[in-house]
Amino acid sequence: MAVFRADYDEVLKTVEAWPPDRRLTLVQDILKTLGPQSTVSRPRPNILKRTLGLLETASPPSDEQVQQWIDEGRMEKYS
């Protein structure tokens, strides 16, 4: 294990001296060596659609309701 750590440290020290674009290329090449993580690809969730769904209401509040909520919040904060 100590040999691995020494090799790792030596490689890291060498790579740190490289320009950023060359380091990025190395990272990409290393990731390619890992291959696919799974043979079954799972669909990625549509985060934007889910987030917008959380914001969706059956009926939006009226301006008067929003103003009332603001006033109530101020009363709680400053009373």
PDB file as gemmi writes it, atoms N, CA and C in Angstrom:
CRYST1    1.000    1.000    1.000  90.00  90.00  90.00 P 1                      
ATOM      1  N   MET A   1       0.825  -1.202   0.000  1.00  0.00           N  
ATOM      2  CA  MET A   1       0.000   0.000   0.000  1.00  0.00           C  
ATOM      3  C   MET A   1       0.868   1.265   0.000  1.00  0.00           C  
ATOM      4  N   ALA A   2       2.017   1.191   0.665  1.00  0.00           N  
ATOM      5  CA  ALA A   2       2.903   2.348   0.726  1.00  0.00           C  
ATOM      6  C   ALA A   2       3.466   2.681  -0.651  1.00  0.00           C  
ATOM      7  N   VAL A   3       3.716   1.639  -1.469  1.00  0.00           N  
ATOM      8  CA  VAL A   3       4.221   1.866  -2.820  1.00  0.00           C  
ATOM      9  C   VAL A   3       3.166   2.593  -3.647  1.00  0.00           C  
ATOM     10  N   PHE A   4       1.911   2.151  -3.503  1.00  0.00           N  
ATOM     11  CA  PHE A   4       0.816   2.816  -4.221  1.00  0.00           C  
ATOM     12  C   PHE A   4       0.748   4.279  -3.834  1.00  0.00           C  
ATOM     13  N   ARG A   5       0.824   4.564  -2.563  1.00  0.00           N  
ATOM     14  CA  ARG A   5       0.724   5.947  -2.084  1.00  0.00           C  
ATOM     15  C   ARG A   5       1.885   6.788  -2.620  1.00  0.00           C  
ATOM     16  N   ALA A   6       3.084   6.210  -2.645  1.00  0.00           N  
ATOM     17  CA  ALA A   6       4.244   6.944  -3.150  1.00  0.00           C  
ATOM     18  C   ALA A   6       4.071   7.230  -4.641  1.00  0.00           C  
ATOM     19  N   ASP A   7       3.597   6.229  -5.397  1.00  0.00           N  
ATOM     20  CA  ASP A   7       3.352   6.439  -6.828  1.00  0.00           C  
ATOM     21  C   ASP A   7       2.282   7.502  -7.032  1.00  0.00           C  
ATOM     22  N   TYR A   8       1.223   7.406  -6.251  1.00  0.00           N  
ATOM     23  CA  TYR A   8       0.117   8.361  -6.353  1.00  0.00           C  
ATOM     24  C   TYR A   8       0.623   9.781  -6.095  1.00  0.00           C  
ATOM     25  N   ASP A   9       1.363   9.951  -5.023  1.00  0.00           N  
ATOM     26  CA  ASP A   9       1.877  11.277  -4.673  1.00  0.00           C  
ATOM     27  C   ASP A   9       2.804  11.815  -5.767  1.00  0.00           C  
ATOM     28  N   GLU A  10       3.620  10.922  -6.341  1.00  0.00           N  
ATOM     29  CA  GLU A  10       4.533  11.339  -7.396  1.00  0.00           C  
ATOM     30  C   GLU A  10       3.763  11.784  -8.642  1.00  0.00           C  
ATOM     31  N   VAL A  11       2.753  11.015  -9.004  1.00  0.00           N  
ATOM     32  CA  VAL A  11       1.931  11.370 -10.166  1.00  0.00           C  
ATOM     33  C   VAL A  11       1.213  12.692  -9.906  1.00  0.00           C  
ATOM     34  N   LEU A  12       0.641  12.832  -8.732  1.00  0.00           N  
ATOM     35  CA  LEU A  12      -0.083  14.061  -8.404  1.00  0.00           C  
ATOM     36  C   LEU A  12       0.840  15.276  -8.458  1.00  0.00           C  
ATOM     37  N   LYS A  13       2.031  15.138  -7.930  1.00  0.00           N  
ATOM     38  CA  LYS A  13       2.982  16.249  -7.948  1.00  0.00           C  
ATOM     39  C   LYS A  13       3.330  16.630  -9.391  1.00  0.00           C  
ATOM     40  N   THR A  14       3.505  15.618 -10.238  1.00  0.00           N  
ATOM     41  CA  THR A  14       3.818  15.875 -11.649  1.00  0.00           C  
ATOM     42  C   THR A  14       2.658  16.580 -12.339  1.00  0.00           C  
ATOM     43  N   VAL A  15       1.454  16.080 -12.116  1.00  0.00           N  
ATOM     44  CA  VAL A  15       0.276  16.618 -12.792  1.00  0.00           C  
ATOM     45  C   VAL A  15      -0.026  18.041 -12.333  1.00  0.00           C  
ATOM     46  N   GLU A  16       0.230  18.343 -11.076  1.00  0.00           N  
ATOM     47  CA  GLU A  16      -0.026  19.696 -10.564  1.00  0.00           C  
ATOM     48  C   GLU A  16       0.783  20.752 -11.310  1.00  0.00           C  
ATOM     49  N   ALA A  17       1.879  20.365 -11.898  1.00  0.00           N  
ATOM     50  CA  ALA A  17       2.725  21.316 -12.628  1.00  0.00           C  
ATOM     51  C   ALA A  17       2.211  21.565 -14.048  1.00  0.00           C  
ATOM     52  N   TRP A  18       1.295  20.749 -14.502  1.00  0.00           N  
ATOM     53  CA  TRP A  18       0.759  20.886 -15.861  1.00  0.00           C  
ATOM     54  C   TRP A  18      -0.203  22.064 -15.949  1.00  0.00           C  
ATOM     55  N   PRO A  19      -0.396  22.607 -17.142  1.00  0.00           N  
ATOM     56  CA  PRO A  19      -1.409  23.662 -17.318  1.00  0.00           C  
ATOM     57  C   PRO A  19      -2.823  23.071 -17.155  1.00  0.00           C  
ATOM     58  N   PRO A  20      -3.778  23.894 -16.775  1.00  0.00           N  
ATOM     59  CA  PRO A  20      -5.132  23.404 -16.501  1.00  0.00           C  
ATOM     60  C   PRO A  20      -5.765  22.616 -17.649  1.00  0.00           C  
ATOM     61  N   ASP A  21      -5.563  23.045 -18.892  1.00  0.00           N  
ATOM     62  CA  ASP A  21      -6.213  22.333 -19.995  1.00  0.00           C  
ATOM     63  C   ASP A  21      -5.658  20.915 -20.145  1.00  0.00           C  
ATOM     64  N   ARG A  22      -4.379  20.737 -19.890  1.00  0.00           N  
ATOM     65  CA  ARG A  22      -3.786  19.398 -19.978  1.00  0.00           C  
ATOM     66  C   ARG A  22      -4.278  18.513 -18.825  1.00  0.00           C  
ATOM     67  N   ARG A  23      -4.437  19.094 -17.627  1.00  0.00           N  
ATOM     68  CA  ARG A  23      -4.972  18.332 -16.491  1.00  0.00           C  
ATOM     69  C   ARG A  23      -6.398  17.901 -16.758  1.00  0.00           C  
ATOM     70  N   LEU A  24      -7.190  18.790 -17.360  1.00  0.00           N  
ATOM     71  CA  LEU A  24      -8.575  18.458 -17.682  1.00  0.00           C  
ATOM     72  C   LEU A  24      -8.635  17.314 -18.686  1.00  0.00           C  
ATOM     73  N   THR A  25      -7.763  17.354 -19.672  1.00  0.00           N  
ATOM     74  CA  THR A  25      -7.713  16.266 -20.652  1.00  0.00           C  
ATOM     75  C   THR A  25      -7.370  14.948 -19.967  1.00  0.00           C  
ATOM     76  N   LEU A  26      -6.438  14.976 -19.028  1.00  0.00           N  
ATOM     77  CA  LEU A  26      -6.077  13.765 -18.294  1.00  0.00           C  
ATOM     78  C   LEU A  26      -7.272  13.230 -17.513  1.00  0.00           C  
ATOM     79  N   VAL A  27      -7.988  14.110 -16.840  1.00  0.00           N  
ATOM     80  CA  VAL A  27      -9.166  13.693 -16.071  1.00  0.00           C  
ATOM     81  C   VAL A  27     -10.188  13.035 -16.995  1.00  0.00           C  
ATOM     82  N   GLN A  28     -10.442  13.637 -18.135  1.00  0.00           N  
ATOM     83  CA  GLN A  28     -11.399  13.070 -19.084  1.00  0.00           C  
ATOM     84  C   GLN A  28     -10.949  11.692 -19.555  1.00  0.00           C  
ATOM     85  N   ASP A  29      -9.662  11.548 -19.841  1.00  0.00           N  
ATOM     86  CA  ASP A  29      -9.145  10.252 -20.281  1.00  0.00           C  
ATOM     87  C   ASP A  29      -9.249   9.204 -19.174  1.00  0.00           C  
ATOM     88  N   ILE A  30      -8.993   9.613 -17.936  1.00  0.00           N  
ATOM     89  CA  ILE A  30      -9.117   8.672 -16.816  1.00  0.00           C  
ATOM     90  C   ILE A  30     -10.569   8.231 -16.654  1.00  0.00           C  
ATOM     91  N   LEU A  31     -11.493   9.170 -16.765  1.00  0.00           N  
ATOM     92  CA  LEU A  31     -12.909   8.819 -16.644  1.00  0.00           C  
ATOM     93  C   LEU A  31     -13.340   7.848 -17.737  1.00  0.00           C  
ATOM     94  N   LYS A  32     -12.775   7.988 -18.924  1.00  0.00           N  
ATOM     95  CA  LYS A  32     -13.105   7.063 -20.010  1.00  0.00           C  
ATOM     96  C   LYS A  32     -12.667   5.645 -19.684  1.00  0.00           C  
ATOM     97  N   THR A  33     -11.600   5.493 -18.902  1.00  0.00           N  
ATOM     98  CA  THR A  33     -11.115   4.162 -18.565  1.00  0.00           C  
ATOM     99  C   THR A  33     -12.052   3.435 -17.608  1.00  0.00           C  
ATOM    100  N   LEU A  34     -12.914   4.162 -16.924  1.00  0.00           N  
ATOM    101  CA  LEU A  34     -13.830   3.532 -15.980  1.00  0.00           C  
ATOM    102  C   LEU A  34     -14.945   2.774 -16.688  1.00  0.00           C  
ATOM    103  N   GLY A  35     -15.268   3.192 -17.891  1.00  0.00           N  
ATOM    104  CA  GLY A  35     -16.333   2.526 -18.636  1.00  0.00           C  
ATOM    105  C   GLY A  35     -17.686   2.872 -18.058  1.00  0.00           C  
ATOM    106  N   PRO A  36     -18.721   2.271 -18.621  1.00  0.00           N  
ATOM    107  CA  PRO A  36     -20.070   2.564 -18.111  1.00  0.00           C  
ATOM    108  C   PRO A  36     -20.236   2.021 -16.687  1.00  0.00           C  
ATOM    109  N   GLN A  37     -20.848   2.804 -15.858  1.00  0.00           N  
ATOM    110  CA  GLN A  37     -21.059   2.411 -14.466  1.00  0.00           C  
ATOM    111  C   GLN A  37     -22.137   1.348 -14.334  1.00  0.00           C  
ATOM    112  N   SER A  38     -23.050   1.353 -15.269  1.00  0.00           N  
ATOM    113  CA  SER A  38     -24.153   0.404 -15.209  1.00  0.00           C  
ATOM    114  C   SER A  38     -24.593   0.094 -16.624  1.00  0.00           C  
ATOM    115  N   THR A  39     -25.006  -1.138 -16.849  1.00  0.00           N  
ATOM    116  CA  THR A  39     -25.482  -1.495 -18.179  1.00  0.00           C  
ATOM    117  C   THR A  39     -26.905  -1.000 -18.395  1.00  0.00           C  
ATOM    118  N   VAL A  40     -27.606  -0.725 -17.315  1.00  0.00           N  
ATOM    119  CA  VAL A  40     -28.964  -0.208 -17.412  1.00  0.00           C  
ATOM    120  C   VAL A  40     -28.927   1.290 -17.166  1.00  0.00           C  
ATOM    121  N   SER A  41     -29.337   2.052 -18.161  1.00  0.00           N  
ATOM    122  CA  SER A  41     -29.338   3.500 -17.970  1.00  0.00           C  
ATOM    123  C   SER A  41     -30.684   3.926 -17.410  1.00  0.00           C  
ATOM    124  N   ARG A  42     -30.608   4.710 -16.376  1.00  0.00           N  
ATOM    125  CA  ARG A  42     -31.829   5.226 -15.762  1.00  0.00           C  
ATOM    126  C   ARG A  42     -32.122   6.593 -16.334  1.00  0.00           C  
ATOM    127  N   PRO A  43     -33.389   6.884 -16.593  1.00  0.00           N  
ATOM    128  CA  PRO A  43     -33.710   8.224 -17.084  1.00  0.00           C  
ATOM    129  C   PRO A  43     -33.425   9.252 -15.996  1.00  0.00           C  
ATOM    130  N   ARG A  44     -32.900  10.378 -16.419  1.00  0.00           N  
ATOM    131  CA  ARG A  44     -32.613  11.445 -15.472  1.00  0.00           C  
ATOM    132  C   ARG A  44     -33.900  12.191 -15.155  1.00  0.00           C  
ATOM    133  N   PRO A  45     -34.121  12.491 -13.886  1.00  0.00           N  
ATOM    134  CA  PRO A  45     -35.336  13.224 -13.536  1.00  0.00           C  
ATOM    135  C   PRO A  45     -35.295  14.641 -14.089  1.00  0.00           C  
ATOM    136  N   ASN A  46     -36.438  15.125 -14.487  1.00  0.00           N  
ATOM    137  CA  ASN A  46     -36.532  16.484 -14.990  1.00  0.00           C  
ATOM    138  C   ASN A  46     -36.705  17.418 -13.791  1.00  0.00           C  
ATOM    139  N   ILE A  47     -35.594  17.920 -13.291  1.00  0.00           N  
ATOM    140  CA  ILE A  47     -35.596  18.727 -12.068  1.00  0.00           C  
ATOM    141  C   ILE A  47     -36.391  20.011 -12.250  1.00  0.00           C  
ATOM    142  N   LEU A  48     -36.254  20.658 -13.394  1.00  0.00           N  
ATOM    143  CA  LEU A  48     -36.980  21.905 -13.619  1.00  0.00           C  
ATOM    144  C   LEU A  48     -38.484  21.664 -13.573  1.00  0.00           C  
ATOM    145  N   LYS A  49     -38.938  20.607 -14.225  1.00  0.00           N  
ATOM    146  CA  LYS A  49     -40.368  20.313 -14.243  1.00  0.00           C  
ATOM    147  C   LYS A  49     -40.876  20.023 -12.828  1.00  0.00           C  
ATOM    148  N   ARG A  50     -40.091  19.275 -12.059  1.00  0.00           N  
ATOM    149  CA  ARG A  50     -40.500  18.964 -10.680  1.00  0.00           C  
ATOM    150  C   ARG A  50     -40.540  20.224  -9.822  1.00  0.00           C  
ATOM    151  N   THR A  51     -39.550  21.095 -10.010  1.00  0.00           N  
ATOM    152  CA  THR A  51     -39.493  22.324  -9.226  1.00  0.00           C  
ATOM    153  C   THR A  51     -40.666  23.237  -9.553  1.00  0.00           C  
ATOM    154  N   LEU A  52     -40.950  23.382 -10.832  1.00  0.00           N  
ATOM    155  CA  LEU A  52     -42.091  24.208 -11.219  1.00  0.00           C  
ATOM    156  C   LEU A  52     -43.394  23.617 -10.695  1.00  0.00           C  
ATOM    157  N   GLY A  53     -43.471  22.305 -10.643  1.00  0.00           N  
ATOM    158  CA  GLY A  53     -44.652  21.650 -10.102  1.00  0.00           C  
ATOM    159  C   GLY A  53     -44.860  21.969  -8.635  1.00  0.00           C  
ATOM    160  N   LEU A  54     -43.775  22.116  -7.895  1.00  0.00           N  
ATOM    161  CA  LEU A  54     -43.891  22.474  -6.484  1.00  0.00           C  
ATOM    162  C   LEU A  54     -44.447  23.880  -6.304  1.00  0.00           C  
ATOM    163  N   LEU A  55     -44.155  24.738  -7.274  1.00  0.00           N  
ATOM    164  CA  LEU A  55     -44.608  26.122  -7.190  1.00  0.00           C  
ATOM    165  C   LEU A  55     -46.043  26.300  -7.680  1.00  0.00           C  
ATOM    166  N   GLU A  56     -46.536  25.300  -8.366  1.00  0.00           N  
ATOM    167  CA  GLU A  56     -47.861  25.393  -8.969  1.00  0.00           C  
ATOM    168  C   GLU A  56     -48.953  25.243  -7.899  1.00  0.00           C  
ATOM    169  N   THR A  57     -49.974  26.065  -7.988  1.00  0.00           N  
ATOM    170  CA  THR A  57     -51.109  25.969  -7.071  1.00  0.00           C  
ATOM    171  C   THR A  57     -52.388  25.897  -7.882  1.00  0.00           C  
ATOM    172  N   ALA A  58     -53.454  25.426  -7.227  1.00  0.00           N  
ATOM    173  CA  ALA A  58     -54.747  25.330  -7.905  1.00  0.00           C  
ATOM    174  C   ALA A  58     -55.254  26.730  -8.263  1.00  0.00           C  
ATOM    175  N   SER A  59     -55.120  27.641  -7.328  1.00  0.00           N  
ATOM    176  CA  SER A  59     -55.503  29.022  -7.616  1.00  0.00           C  
ATOM    177  C   SER A  59     -54.487  29.944  -6.950  1.00  0.00           C  
ATOM    178  N   PRO A  60     -53.870  30.806  -7.714  1.00  0.00           N  
ATOM    179  CA  PRO A  60     -52.865  31.690  -7.130  1.00  0.00           C  
ATOM    180  C   PRO A  60     -53.510  32.666  -6.140  1.00  0.00           C  
ATOM    181  N   PRO A  61     -52.746  33.098  -5.128  1.00  0.00           N  
ATOM    182  CA  PRO A  61     -53.303  34.039  -4.157  1.00  0.00           C  
ATOM    183  C   PRO A  61     -53.528  35.405  -4.799  1.00  0.00           C  
ATOM    184  N   SER A  62     -54.490  36.094  -4.267  1.00  0.00           N  
ATOM    185  CA  SER A  62     -54.771  37.438  -4.776  1.00  0.00           C  
ATOM    186  C   SER A  62     -53.747  38.415  -4.202  1.00  0.00           C  
ATOM    187  N   ASP A  63     -53.686  39.595  -4.795  1.00  0.00           N  
ATOM    188  CA  ASP A  63     -52.779  40.631  -4.312  1.00  0.00           C  
ATOM    189  C   ASP A  63     -53.096  40.992  -2.862  1.00  0.00           C  
ATOM    190  N   GLU A  64     -54.389  40.977  -2.538  1.00  0.00           N  
ATOM    191  CA  GLU A  64     -54.801  41.319  -1.176  1.00  0.00           C  
ATOM    192  C   GLU A  64     -54.302  40.275  -0.180  1.00  0.00           C  
ATOM    193  N   GLN A  65     -54.381  38.983  -0.574  1.00  0.00           N  
ATOM    194  CA  GLN A  65     -53.899  37.925   0.309  1.00  0.00           C  
ATOM    195  C   GLN A  65     -52.400  38.051   0.538  1.00  0.00           C  
ATOM    196  N   VAL A  66     -51.675  38.309  -0.520  1.00  0.00           N  
ATOM    197  CA  VAL A  66     -50.219  38.446  -0.403  1.00  0.00           C  
ATOM    198  C   VAL A  66     -49.879  39.624   0.505  1.00  0.00           C  
ATOM    199  N   GLN A  67     -50.562  40.736   0.323  1.00  0.00           N  
ATOM    200  CA  GLN A  67     -50.315  41.903   1.166  1.00  0.00           C  
ATOM    201  C   GLN A  67     -50.639  41.598   2.614  1.00  0.00           C  
ATOM    202  N   GLN A  68     -51.703  40.834   2.848  1.00  0.00           N  
ATOM    203  CA  GLN A  68     -52.076  40.463   4.210  1.00  0.00           C  
ATOM    204  C   GLN A  68     -50.978  39.585   4.828  1.00  0.00           C  
ATOM    205  N   TRP A  69     -50.443  38.638   4.067  1.00  0.00           N  
ATOM    206  CA  TRP A  69     -49.369  37.780   4.572  1.00  0.00           C  
ATOM    207  C   TRP A  69     -48.132  38.605   4.913  1.00  0.00           C  
ATOM    208  N   ILE A  70     -47.830  39.577   4.080  1.00  0.00           N  
ATOM    209  CA  ILE A  70     -46.673  40.448   4.335  1.00  0.00           C  
ATOM    210  C   ILE A  70     -46.890  41.237   5.620  1.00  0.00           C  
ATOM    211  N   ASP A  71     -48.092  41.796   5.755  1.00  0.00           N  
ATOM    212  CA  ASP A  71     -48.404  42.574   6.957  1.00  0.00           C  
ATOM    213  C   ASP A  71     -48.340  41.704   8.209  1.00  0.00           C  
ATOM    214  N   GLU A  72     -48.870  40.473   8.127  1.00  0.00           N  
ATOM    215  CA  GLU A  72     -48.833  39.560   9.270  1.00  0.00           C  
ATOM    216  C   GLU A  72     -47.391  39.201   9.624  1.00  0.00           C  
ATOM    217  N   GLY A  73     -46.573  38.972   8.614  1.00  0.00           N  
ATOM    218  CA  GLY A  73     -45.169  38.659   8.862  1.00  0.00           C  
ATOM    219  C   GLY A  73     -44.446  39.813   9.535  1.00  0.00           C  
ATOM    220  N   ARG A  74     -44.769  41.035   9.111  1.00  0.00           N  
ATOM    221  CA  ARG A  74     -44.148  42.205   9.740  1.00  0.00           C  
ATOM    222  C   ARG A  74     -44.617  42.371  11.180  1.00  0.00           C  
ATOM    223  N   MET A  75     -45.891  42.094  11.417  1.00  0.00           N  
ATOM    224  CA  MET A  75     -46.419  42.204  12.779  1.00  0.00           C  
ATOM    225  C   MET A  75     -45.723  41.207  13.706  1.00  0.00           C  
ATOM    226  N   GLU A  76     -45.520  39.974  13.212  1.00  0.00           N  
ATOM    227  CA  GLU A  76     -44.842  38.960  14.033  1.00  0.00           C  
ATOM    228  C   GLU A  76     -43.394  39.358  14.284  1.00  0.00           C  
ATOM    229  N   LYS A  77     -42.742  39.890  13.243  1.00  0.00           N  
ATOM    230  CA  LYS A  77     -41.329  40.225  13.343  1.00  0.00           C  
ATOM    231  C   LYS A  77     -41.093  41.421  14.269  1.00  0.00           C  
ATOM    232  N   TYR A  78     -41.918  42.442  14.147  1.00  0.00           N  
ATOM    233  CA  TYR A  78     -41.644  43.693  14.850  1.00  0.00           C  
ATOM    234  C   TYR A  78     -42.527  43.927  16.094  1.00  0.00           C  
ATOM    235  N   SER A  79     -43.390  42.996  16.396  1.00  0.00           N  
ATOM    236  CA  SER A  79     -44.247  43.176  17.593  1.00  0.00           C  
ATOM    237  C   SER A  79     -43.613  42.620  18.829  1.00  0.00           C  
TER     238      SER A  79                                                      
END                                                                             
